[in-house]
Amino acid sequence: MILPRIRPALLLATLLLAPAAHAQHVWLDENGRKQYSDIPPPASIPAHRILKQPGLKSLPPAPVDAGEAKKAAESSAPASLAEREADFRKRRAEQAEKDKKAAEEARIAEENKKRCASARDYLQSLEAGERIARRNSKGERQLLSDEERKQEIAEAKRMLDACKQRS
């Protein structure tokens, strides 16, 4: 039978011709890298950066200034494995630094939140007229005088104002 022999050949021919039949757009993106797609480039891409469109074999090269040409050549050149590894390590270190900084900021914010809650509670106690005692340098218990209470209230209010400014 000839039919079983024709199927693999037909399949092979179909696979080889399929990419040629597929419409292909090629353009340079904002970074000068070639982009390949079966859909047209975004409207933001100027016409001189479109290198190939379906129906046209290729567009004539557009005049490009030397700096842009150098940048495009550098970005289209494949990076070596060592360069890609160094770039990966750099990005990973930057991300780790950002994560560390975010964790530190969260820790500081939590501490400030606790300090503010403590100041609010202390101010409430001071304004409620509760007896508040401290230990003096000899270790003896000593109640706050009215003047000391006023000073403590002013200090607690100052701390709460600082809490409001931070949030």
Salt bridges, closest charged atoms under 4 A:
ASP38 OD2 - HIS22 NE2 3.37
GLU68 OE2 - ARG49 NH2 3.37
GLU85 OE2 - ARG89 NE 2.95
ASP87 OD2 - ARG91 NH1 2.52
GLU104 OE2 - ARG107 NH2 2.37
GLU111 OE2 - ARG107 NH1 2.39
GLU111 OE1 - ARG115 NH2 3.56
GLU127 OE2 - LYS157 NZ 3.80
GLU152 OE2 - ARG134 NH2 2.60
GLU155 OE2 - ARG158 NH2 2.45
